[in-house]
């Protein structure tokens, strides 16, 4: 059950009876190691499972050559590539161009993922960006079969210790609450949409966290509503009874539906009620003018490429990097005063 | 001419011109002692050092401020955090000084190192009384970076442990080992960090479709940091603890009931701080990477002192689970696996 202990440079050095510095130099392609010894070290490292760590065993000089980074787009369960993945692909290409690297988009199909087939293209890249969650088994195959580093973008898997660059859906809810507080809202209610995704959980829990921070005496751990009870219908009742002036929705589709329901009840948006959403779609719900949080796709791409470069240089630190999102002002929030006196 | 002067220094010191050049420009390959001696000699001989100024890392004095609540000499989380950060500062050729709070309120005087203008930048490590924190940040004439404490309303930059995903990892470890009835130990009163960790715990349950049992949530201490931990009547199979201290309090209570970790109950934790203590069980715990947090905070503060960074916001440092022996693998339901 327990994963094997990570192989360190020191282990390789001890196995060969040489210094750690020599091993490091050999694997990083630095000078000062004979080619014969370098070969032996690389072989030993691979045999001990060191290659799996993602360090490239390439001579430094090769880096000046234009290298290709792979972008593996993994479809969702229904076989679709989401708009945010396409948007990110575009931004990643821009960022890589700045680094004099080219991008090869590799589309994995559901069958590949089900059979854990790694597209041949992915094996030829100097580094791989995985965009969209292909599942633990597939990620493991990628990690084991690729010598090149991997950075995952837009999802998180606690089973594979890789680099993950994520939209900070949890803390981003602070942007919403700060804005609503500045407009004078005190009675804010959370409205949950489809709660099947980790992102929806982040948005819900982020909202609960903000509620907890706003309580006068945060002695206890927050008592949180059951997401199942946070329906648009319940909000409608709260709004009618004057018990809520703002709705924080976990996604913009739900915000749109709620606005529709509120208007049907002759409640005005934003004069009577403010509504916010969260959109993962780069185009957002801009046509409908919903005030919402969107991920910072440029920031995500920048962070992803920066991290991949670090990893290609042999620097090792894996973990989650959170990228703050952006609040789009929209036209569905207004001052609380208007509610009371308007 | 400069070249000749370098040669003078080299001859006086009995080293090569290259070594002198390296030493003065702050490059690697010269021992700090030699570099200092060379710099002294260069000053003595009147070498024009102005052209080295840009290349030499500027030396700043960083003030570190910690609440007296958290500092007990040599043996507290924040003392260790201070040590690691002071080390990181030293590696960046910065001096650091430590000041411990006396009283904390809106009326309390500013830290002495701030009011006496002794420092180029301020690092606040851990929580301070809210009004006092705001006052210091507002009144400080030097850049401020927070370490392990953050609120957006402070309008400041911070380096944090990745509470949300860290606690997720700690909880996921229990789930991966077959646990489905999982409790949480922690109190929101300790800091926002614990509330964030609680949310990470909740996320892990939600993402895995595992029910949350409020009756398995246990408070570990009250507002005065007194231990108030009470076990629920019915126990879960595992507890995710918000800190190594919480795990230790839990362990003490379990012991009273004759329950053993991990045979009777599994425990995962957060911090990786208490493992060195002989009397306690070595907990499987999420590592708070103090070295990386210290390095990152120093780097950020230097950028601010150089005027290169004016942004605010938190940077969350992730790390990994350190496996020790406090979690038992439960057999999968319905089949009897031998583990």
Interface residues (C-beta under 8 A of the other chain):
Chain A: X1 X2 X156 X158 X159 X161 X170 X171 X174 X178 X195 X198 X201 X202 X204 X205 X206 X208 X209 X212 X213 X218 X219 X220 X221 X222 X223 X224 X227 X317 X318 X319 X320 X321 X322 X324
Chain B: X151 X152 X162 X164 X165 X168 X169 X172 X176 X177 X184 X186 X187 X188 X189 X192 X194 X195 X196 X198 X199 X202 X203 X204 X206 X207 X214 X217 X219 X222 X223 X292 X313 X314 X316 X317 X318 X319 X320 X323 X329 X339
